[in-house]
Amino acid sequence: MIVGDRTHELKPGIVREFLALREKENHPDTLVGFLAADAGNVCAIMHISAREELAAGAKRRPAMADDPAERPYLQKSREYMNDIGNKMLVPISFSPTK
């Protein structure tokens, strides 16, 4: 299993608006969690997902970008962002997650 860690760094004061927008959207990967910082950077939201293969996202992203139904979300969500970080994590030999 591959775990995706996408961190949305949002502009101050709009975390709730972004979460309301994001809640309405499709979660194509297996959603493990949507997490908010309780201390530190409280404008950071983490989207943790799981997938079986790394190529799944690479196959899906161009189709999402070309999908007219996705465009309003993609355009609106940019208004909330300061930055987006993305990591794809793979288990190491002694990890209970395989």
Contacts in CASP RR format, 6 or more apart in sequence:
PFRMAT RR
TARGET T0000
AUTHOR 0000-0000-0000
METHOD contacts of the structure
MODEL  1
MIVGDRTHELKPGIVREFLALREKENHPDTLVGFLAADAGNVCAIMHISA
REELAAGAKRRPAMADDPAERPYLQKSREYMNDIGNKMLVPISFSPTK
1 50 0 8 1.000
1 51 0 8 1.000
1 52 0 8 1.000
1 91 0 8 1.000
1 97 0 8 1.000
1 98 0 8 1.000
2 50 0 8 1.000
2 51 0 8 1.000
2 52 0 8 1.000
2 53 0 8 1.000
2 54 0 8 1.000
2 88 0 8 1.000
2 89 0 8 1.000
2 90 0 8 1.000
3 32 0 8 1.000
3 48 0 8 1.000
3 49 0 8 1.000
3 50 0 8 1.000
3 88 0 8 1.000
3 89 0 8 1.000
3 90 0 8 1.000
3 97 0 8 1.000
4 29 0 8 1.000
4 47 0 8 1.000
4 48 0 8 1.000
4 49 0 8 1.000
4 50 0 8 1.000
4 51 0 8 1.000
4 86 0 8 1.000
4 87 0 8 1.000
4 88 0 8 1.000
4 89 0 8 1.000
5 46 0 8 1.000
5 47 0 8 1.000
5 48 0 8 1.000
5 86 0 8 1.000
5 87 0 8 1.000
5 88 0 8 1.000
5 89 0 8 1.000
6 46 0 8 1.000
6 47 0 8 1.000
6 48 0 8 1.000
6 49 0 8 1.000
6 84 0 8 1.000
6 85 0 8 1.000
6 86 0 8 1.000
6 87 0 8 1.000
7 44 0 8 1.000
7 45 0 8 1.000
7 46 0 8 1.000
7 47 0 8 1.000
7 84 0 8 1.000
7 85 0 8 1.000
7 86 0 8 1.000
8 18 0 8 1.000
8 44 0 8 1.000
8 45 0 8 1.000
8 46 0 8 1.000
8 47 0 8 1.000
8 80 0 8 1.000
8 81 0 8 1.000
8 84 0 8 1.000
8 85 0 8 1.000
9 41 0 8 1.000
9 43 0 8 1.000
9 44 0 8 1.000
9 81 0 8 1.000
9 82 0 8 1.000
9 83 0 8 1.000
9 84 0 8 1.000
9 85 0 8 1.000
10 18 0 8 1.000
10 43 0 8 1.000
10 44 0 8 1.000
10 45 0 8 1.000
10 80 0 8 1.000
10 81 0 8 1.000
10 82 0 8 1.000
11 43 0 8 1.000
11 80 0 8 1.000
11 81 0 8 1.000
11 82 0 8 1.000
12 43 0 8 1.000
13 43 0 8 1.000
14 80 0 8 1.000
15 36 0 8 1.000
15 42 0 8 1.000
15 43 0 8 1.000
15 45 0 8 1.000
17 80 0 8 1.000
18 45 0 8 1.000
18 77 0 8 1.000
18 80 0 8 1.000
19 34 0 8 1.000
19 36 0 8 1.000
19 45 0 8 1.000
21 73 0 8 1.000
21 76 0 8 1.000
21 77 0 8 1.000
21 80 0 8 1.000
22 34 0 8 1.000
22 45 0 8 1.000
22 77 0 8 1.000
25 73 0 8 1.000
27 49 0 8 1.000
28 60 0 8 1.000
28 64 0 8 1.000
29 49 0 8 1.000
29 50 0 8 1.000
29 51 0 8 1.000
29 56 0 8 1.000
29 57 0 8 1.000
30 49 0 8 1.000
30 50 0 8 1.000
30 51 0 8 1.000
31 47 0 8 1.000
31 48 0 8 1.000
31 49 0 8 1.000
32 48 0 8 1.000
32 49 0 8 1.000
32 50 0 8 1.000
33 46 0 8 1.000
33 47 0 8 1.000
33 48 0 8 1.000
33 49 0 8 1.000
34 45 0 8 1.000
34 46 0 8 1.000
34 47 0 8 1.000
34 48 0 8 1.000
35 45 0 8 1.000
35 46 0 8 1.000
35 48 0 8 1.000
36 42 0 8 1.000
36 44 0 8 1.000
36 45 0 8 1.000
36 46 0 8 1.000
37 43 0 8 1.000
37 44 0 8 1.000
37 45 0 8 1.000
37 46 0 8 1.000
43 82 0 8 1.000
51 57 0 8 1.000
54 88 0 8 1.000
64 70 0 8 1.000
64 74 0 8 1.000
65 74 0 8 1.000
91 97 0 8 1.000
91 98 0 8 1.000
END
